[in-house]
Amino acid sequence: MMTSFQEMFATALATRAAPTGAATPSSNLESKMRLKDPDTFDGSPRSCESFLNSCINIFLAQPRVYPDAATQVRFALSFLTGNATRWRDAIYRNLQLGSYVITTWGDFEHRFRMSFDNPHRVDEAQQKLHHIIQGHCTVEEFFLEFEDLRAEAGFCDSSVIFQLLRAVRRDIHDEAQRRQPKPEYYDEWKQTILQVDQDLRKSAATNAFYEPDK
């Protein structure tokens, strides 16, 4: 399942014209960009998605440096270490023998995921989303984990909203339900919950300030 980030990358590749002529302001900006290299990838399924997204971010930011699948794939291969080096060396060997030809980044990404990604990633994210609760953590901390699971699980908006309202603390849930106009979409519910949490904390701080000393 492609993430929206990867879909954006595919669209950008499909619609971007080959660079020609004199340098443009955007190309000058590209040349001044200093992006952090992706962390090396050692074959861990947990790092697969992050590694691919780091590569894609660099390709999008510097399309003239990485204008085609060959430069993109060779860039990604150069960061493979540890347990992933045997797979990398097999790719190099097959390129030399002609048994593998670099066609598109999408084809390489598919091969990469088939070899390293967790095949149960979506199922695991869905199960975790069913059981996550806010507990004693802040709303901000809660959303960091919740949004990661949401991206992996691939649930529709209504299912995600159901899990969100189930997971937040009861006082936040009840106050969010009372707010008008009532949120409809996930992003609206998120902003409402963040605002409710802020309001409740302000109220608690105010009450504590004015509470008589015992």
Buried (B, 14 or more C-beta within 10 A) or exposed (E): EEBEBBEEBBEEBEEEEEEEEEEEEEBEEBEEEEEEEBEEBBBBBEBBBEBBBBBBBBBBEBBBBBBEBBBBBBBBBEBBEEEBEEBBEEBEEEBEEEEBEBEBBBBBBEBBBEBBBBEEBBEEBBEBBBEBEBEEEEBEEBBEBBEBBBEBBEBEEEBBBEBBBEBBBEEBBEBBEEBEEEBEEBEBBBEBBBBBBEEBEEEEEEEEEEEEEE
